[in-house]
Amino acid sequence: MPIFLFDLDNTLYDANRHCFPHMHAFIHDYLMRRLGLDETGASALRQHYWRRYGTTLAGLMRHHAVDPVEFLEAIHPPALAATVPPDRSLRQWLRHLPGPAFVFTNSVASHARRVLARLGVEDQFAGIFDMHFADYRGKPDAQVYRRILRSLRVPSWRCIFFDDSRANLRTARWLGMQTVHISHRRHPVKGALQLASPAQWGRPLEGFGWDRRTATVRGR
């Protein structure tokens, strides 16, 4: 039986439309208050740390001794998920997966649960691996992926990992997971099946087939 690992933002729903603009504003507000920056400086620092460390939090912990719990609570208020719409087709697809599904996110479980509830799919997931579980390292740090594998007590090859981030997928692939890149762009990730949405997985696709017994995606 395969294990399905899903990134949350921009994988299960369109975070660029429904969450990220507000989250960036919350991050900027925190940086301006905590570090005394203006709007421009806060935006530049957020992007710099995200590119260099994978998360803004990693840079803040390394260079500014920021409390990770305080930061994560500040940027994930309940209102953040308020505009996420229900997705009945996603729910229907998840109900027929041939194995348990988990969320693997660089946010926090409370926010993930609110998003899943808004989507109408919260009961379709067996668990959430968040930044607290990851000891605030987050993706694409390979130690976090290994911690998840130990928690699930499964080998990497049994996991099918869905994410929109190329860096996150590279780590998963390097560890031996099967990978699915969720993207509308024509920039394929080496070794990953590229789909516009998770719900396309398992359907007949031109150039691909899949074997339900092993959940292995096969290119022609």
N, C-alpha and C positions, 0 to 999 in steps of 0.2 A: 504493500500500500504506500503510495507516495505521500509526502508531507508538503503542503503548499504554504509558502511564506510570501506575504504581500507587504510591500511598502504601502504607506497610507496616502500621503499627499502626492497628487499628480499620477497616481497609479490606480487607486480605487475610485477617485473622483477628481474633478478639475480644481485643484487647489489654487492655481494661478487666478482663477476667476472668483472663487468663493472664500479663500482664507488668506492667501499670501499677502495681498495688499494690506490687509488689516494687521497681519502678524508683523510685517516689516515696520508698520507704524508703531506697533507696541515695542519692538526691538529698539527702534530709534529713540522712542520716548525714554526707555530704560537707560540707554547709553548716554543720552543727554543729561538725565538726572544723576546717574551714577558716576560718569566720567567728566561731566561738565563740557560736553561737546555741543556744537551747533548741529542743525539738521544735515548739512552737507558732510561734516566730519563723521557723524554717526553712520550715515549711509555708506561712506567710503570704508570705515572700519568694519562694518558688518560684512561687506562684500569681500574685503581683504582676508578676514579670518575664515569666511566660508570657503574661499578658494584655497587657502593655505592649509587649513586643518580639517576641512569637511563640515564643520559646524562653527557658528559664531561662538557658541559656548566654549568650545575647546580653546579658542584664542583668548577669551576672557578669563578662563581659569588659569591659563598659562602665564598671562601677562598682567592681570589685574586682580587676581585672587578673589574673583567673583563667586558668591555662594550659588552653586548650580540650582538648588531647590528654589531659592528666591527668584532667580532669573527665569526658570522654566514656568513657574507659577505666574510671573508677570506677563509673559508673552503668550500664554495659553488660557486666557479668561474664558468663561462659559460662552460669552457672546461671539467668540471666534467662529464657532461652528453653526451659527444661527441661520446662515443663508444656504447651507448645503441642502440640495433637494433630494427627495426619495429617488431610488433607482430600482424599480421592480425587476428589470431585466437582469441586473447584477445579482439580485437576491435569487432569482430563478436559476441562474447559472451556478451560483455557489451551492445551492441545494443538491446539485447533481455531480459535484466534484467527487472523484473516486478516492478521497482521503481527507484528513482533517486540515483545516485552514487556520493560520495564525497571522497576526499583524506584526511586522518588524519595522518599527518607526523611530526616527530621530526626534520625535516629540514625546509627549507624556501619555500614559495610559488613560488618564481622565479625559484628555482632549480626544484621543482616539475613540474612546467609548462614545463620546458625544457625537462625533462624526459618523460612526457606524450606526448609531441610533437614528440620526437624521437620514441616512441612506436607507434605513430599514433592514439592515443586515447584521445587527449586533449579535443575534443568536446563532449566526452561521459561523462564528469564529470560536475556536477552542481556547484561545489565549492571546495576550498581547505582550510583546517584548519591546520595552520602551527605553528611554535614556536612563531611568533609574536602574532598571535591570542591567543595562550596559555599563554601569558605574561611570556614566557620563562621558564615555568614549564615543559611542555612536558609530554608524556606518561612515566610511568604509573600513574601519579598523578590523583587521582579521580576528583579533582576540574576541570581539563581540560575537562574530559568527560562530566561532568555536564554542563560546559559552552557551549559545543557543543549541548547538548540536549536542553538547553534553546534557543540557536540560531535557531535551527531547529524547536522548538516548538512541539516536539514529545516526547512520553514516551519512556523509554529505551527499552521496549519489542518490539518496532517496528524496532529497529536497528539490523542489521546483520553486525558484525564486523569481518574483515579479517586481520590477523596479523601473523607474524612469531615468535613474542616474547611471551613467556609463561607469563611473568610478565604483559605485556600489556593486554593479554587476561584475566588474572585473575581479573583485575580491571573491565574490561567490563562485565564479567560474574557476578561479585559481585553486579554491578549496575543493572543487569537484562537484559543486551543485549544478543542476540544470538551470539555465537562465532564460528569462523572457523579458525583452526590452519593451516597455510601454511607451510608444512615441508615435507621433504623426509625421515626423520628419524622416527623410530618406538618408539617414546616417546610421547604418546598421552597426551593432556592437559585435565584434568577433566572437563566434561561438554561441551567440544568443539569437533566439527567434524573436523577430520584431513584430509587434502587434499594436494596433491603435487602442485596444482596450483589453483587459484581462478576459472578458467574456468571449473573445474570439478563439481562445485556446480550446483545443479539442474539437473545433468545427473543421469541416473540409476546407483547406486552404491551398491555393495554387502553389505547387512546388513543395508542399509539406504533407506529411502524414503523421499519425501518432498511434501508438500502441497502448491501449488502456491497461494492459497487463503490466507494463513497465513504466508507463507515462513518459516514454522517451520520444522526443520530437526528432523526426528524421528528415534531413534534406535530401533531395533527389541527387 
